[in-house]
Amino acid sequence: MNQPLFENFLVVAKKLNDKFGISPLLYGSLGLEILTGKAIHPKDIDLLIPLEFIRERWGELRSELEDQGYKLIDANEHEFSNGHHKIGFSFIEDLEKYAGIKINEIEQRNYKGIKYRLLNLIQYHRVYSRSVKDGYRIHTRNKKDAKKIELIEEILKEVE
């Protein structure tokens, strides 16, 4: 597991919990690595949070991240860097339309008092199955996404 990346996530998640009442969804490769315990080698932290923090309360969220040593590096992608790790934000409400995942069906976790959400294997399978059909990801991430689908399917077969 990418321990430094996960620990960095926990620091940000704790701030999101305490300051905004957000239980972020740990998404992408890091979330899948935490769920499966398999080395996926994530390069960044992807978080899904309520849309209001992307639209109406972006200034507050940005300010909080800047106070934690992050710098906005891509305003369109809502991506920050602290010089060591990148962290990107998107909105959780998009999951239902994108992959048929209802927010209230996503597992809530508590790690040392820090609350966050994590998709299960079937939900991850839906996300990556959808992403291999996504225009941007077809050209940039297709092989990596296909490998993640294979990993998920192998694990699902083991637990059947």
N, C-alpha and C positions, 0 to 999 in steps of 0.2 A: 504494500500500500504506500502511496505517496504521502507519508506522514506530514512533512512540512506543509504541503498544500492543504491537507485536511485540517491541520492545526490553524492555518491561516483562515480557512473557511469558518472554523469555530469562533475565532475572534470576531469576525464580521457578523456572523449569525447572532452572537450574544448581543452585539450592539443593536442589530435589527430587532431582536426580541425586546430588549430593555427600552430603547428609545422610541421605537415605532409600533411595537406590538406585532411585528411581522415574524411569522415562522416560515423562513424561506424554503423553497424547494431546491434541494441540491440536485442539479440536473447534469446532463452530459456525462463525460467519461469519468470524472471524479465520483459522481453519484453511483455510477455503475460499478466502479472499482470498490467503493465502500459496501455496496450491496452484495457483491459476489465474492469479495476477498481475493479476486484474481488481478494480477498486475496488468493494467491497461495503459499505464504511463500517461496520465492526463497532463496537459500542458497549462491548463488554466482552470478557473472556477466559474461555472455557469450557474446562475441563480435565477429562479423565477419567483417573482413577488407580485403583490396586487397591482393592477394597472394604475390605480390612483397615485402610486409612488413614482411611476414613470411619467405620467401626465401632469397631474395637479401638484404633486409634492416633490417633484424632481429636485428642486433647489435645496430642499431640506436634506434629502438623501445624499445629494452630491456634496453638500457642505460637511455632512457627517463623515463621509468617506475621505474627504480631503483632510479632515481633522485626524483621521487614522493614518495619514501618510500616503494616500492614494492620489493620483493625478488622472484626470479625465484624458484619455488618449484617443477616443473615438466617440463623438457625441451621437452619431446615428446608431451605433451598436450599443450605446450605453456601457462602454468598456473603460475600465480603469486599470492602472498599473501602479504598484508601489516600488518598482525597480527590480523586484524578484518574481512577483506573481501578477498575472492578469486576472481580473474578475469582470464578468459581463452580466448584465441584467436584462431580463425580458419579463413579460407579464404572464402570469400563471393562467389567466382567463383564456388564453389562446389554445391551451392544451385540449379543451373539449372539441373545438372545431378542427384542430390540427390532427389529433390522434384519437379522438373519441374518449378522452379520459376526463371524468368528472372530478372536480377539485375535492369534493367531500369523500371520494374513494381513495385518496392518496394517504398513505400511512404517515402518521405523525410520530416522530421519534424524539427522545429526550436523552441527550448525552451530557452527563455531568451538569444537569440543569439547563442546558442549551437546547432549545426546541427548534427542530427543523423537519421538513417533509422529505420523503424519499419514495420514488416510484418502486413498484415491485417488478419482478421479471416480465410478467405479461405486459404491463404498462410500458416498460422499456422496449419490449419487442414491438409494440405498436408504434412507438416514437421512431425507432430506427428503421422499421419497415416503411414508414411514411417518409423518412428523411432520405432514403436512397432514391426516392422519386422526385425529390425537391431539386429544382434547377441549379441553385448555387451549390448544394452539397454533392450533386452528381459529379461535378467537375473537380471539386476540391477535396471531398471526404469520402467518396464512394467506397474505396477499398477498406478504409478503416471502419466505416459503418457496416459494411458487409461482414467484416470479421467480428464485430460486436454482435451482430445478429446470429452468427454461427455459435459464438460463445453462449449467448442466451439460450439458444435452442439445445445445445449440449447439456446445459445445466437443467433445463426444463425436462429433458428426457431422463436424466438421472433421478429427478424427484417424482417422476410419475409412478 
